[in-house]
Amino acid sequence: MKVAQRKSTFCAEARAGKRRPARKQRGVATVEFALVAPLLFLLLCIAMDLGIALWVNLTMQYAVREGARYSVTGQTNLDPNATNQQRYLAVVQEIKNSSMGLYSLVSPSYVITINGASQTYNTQTSYSTGMFGNPGDIVVLQINCIWPLLTPLVKPFFPNGNFGFSVAATMRNEGF
């Protein structure tokens, strides 16, 4: 009688759509998740790290373009020094303002090409009054940047674990 009762209970559960998990299958999903989760989180971190690096690249490209647009006019009103305003400091300030706070994080160095002649400038050491050319000059404003990557498995694919990139804008100075 007990066997028949157990059989009818099993049949009633099967018809109702209920299944009992086998004893050997309990906890398998937890173990599988524990094995796969680190790989998924690593891939997520890699995607975020590279996405942020590309965002920084685009932001700095925008900042250089805005600095170049400001530079072609020959203005000096953005120079923080109100008494002796310089054009090159005003252009650098415009780039800083447009970089969304990333300017100091990317360790920028400038390569300014005026009518085919290149000159390199470092943000900490040197600026020149003729840095952005004279009226009518064709000027290429290029900034070389370094962005540190955070994901350990991505770092070996980049020199020193940094994403190095260069952004540039070409302009012809107006008659100022």
Backbone hydrogen bonds, N-H to C=O, Kabsch-Sander energy under -0.5 kcal/mol:
donor,donor_aa,acceptor,acceptor_aa,energy
5,Q,1,M,-2.2
6,R,2,K,-2.4
7,K,3,V,-2.3
8,S,4,A,-2.3
9,T,5,Q,-2.0
10,F,6,R,-2.3
11,C,7,K,-2.3
12,A,8,S,-2.2
13,E,9,T,-2.2
14,A,10,F,-2.3
15,R,11,C,-2.2
16,A,12,A,-1.6
17,G,14,A,-0.8
18,K,13,E,-2.3
25,Q,22,A,-1.4
26,R,22,A,-0.6
26,R,23,R,-0.7
28,V,25,Q,-1.6
31,V,27,G,-2.0
32,E,28,V,-2.8
33,F,29,A,-2.3
34,A,30,T,-2.3
35,L,31,V,-1.7
36,V,32,E,-2.2
37,A,33,F,-2.9
40,L,36,V,-2.1
41,F,37,A,-2.8
42,L,38,P,-2.3
43,L,39,L,-2.4
44,L,40,L,-2.1
45,C,41,F,-2.4
46,I,42,L,-2.5
47,A,43,L,-2.4
48,M,44,L,-2.3
49,D,45,C,-2.7
50,L,46,I,-2.5
51,G,47,A,-2.1
52,I,48,M,-2.5
53,A,49,D,-2.0
54,L,50,L,-2.1
55,W,51,G,-2.0
56,V,52,I,-2.5
57,N,53,A,-2.0
58,L,54,L,-2.3
59,T,55,W,-2.5
60,M,56,V,-2.5
61,Q,57,N,-2.0
62,Y,58,L,-2.1
63,A,59,T,-2.2
64,V,60,M,-2.4
65,R,61,Q,-2.2
66,E,62,Y,-2.5
67,G,63,A,-2.4
68,A,64,V,-2.6
69,R,65,R,-2.4
70,Y,66,E,-2.1
71,S,67,G,-2.3
72,V,68,A,-1.9
73,T,70,Y,-1.0
74,G,71,S,-1.5
75,Q,70,Y,-0.7
79,D,76,T,-1.7
82,A,80,P,-1.0
90,A,86,Q,-1.7
91,V,87,R,-2.3
92,V,88,Y,-2.1
93,Q,89,L,-2.1
94,E,90,A,-2.0
95,I,91,V,-2.1
96,K,92,V,-2.3
97,N,93,Q,-2.6
98,S,94,E,-1.7
99,S,95,I,-0.7
99,S,96,K,-0.9
100,M,97,N,-0.5
101,G,96,K,-0.7
102,L,99,S,-1.7
105,L,102,L,-0.7
106,V,102,L,-1.4
106,V,103,Y,-0.5
109,S,144,N,-1.5
110,Y,121,Y,-2.8
111,V,142,Q,-2.8
112,I,119,Q,-3.0
113,T,111,V,-0.5
113,T,140,V,-2.2
114,I,112,I,-0.6
114,I,117,A,-2.4
115,N,113,T,-0.6
115,N,138,I,-2.7
117,A,114,I,-1.9
118,S,116,G,-0.6
119,Q,112,I,-1.8
121,Y,110,Y,-3.1
123,T,108,P,-0.9
126,S,122,N,-1.1
131,M,128,S,-1.6
133,G,130,G,-1.6
136,G,173,N,-1.3
137,D,134,N,-2.0
139,V,137,D,-0.6
139,V,171,M,-2.9
140,V,113,T,-2.5
141,L,139,V,-0.6
141,L,169,A,-3.0
142,Q,111,V,-1.8
142,Q,140,V,-0.7
143,I,167,V,-3.0
144,N,109,S,-2.8
145,C,165,F,-3.4
146,I,106,V,-2.8
147,W,163,F,-2.2
149,L,161,G,-2.1
154,V,151,T,-1.3
155,K,151,T,-1.4
157,F,154,V,-1.8
158,F,155,K,-1.8
161,G,155,K,-0.7
161,G,158,F,-2.0
162,N,159,P,-2.0
163,F,147,W,-3.6
164,G,162,N,-0.9
165,F,145,C,-2.1
167,V,143,I,-2.3
169,A,141,L,-2.0
171,M,139,V,-2.6
173,N,137,D,-2.7
174,E,72,V,-2.4
176,F,174,E,-1.5
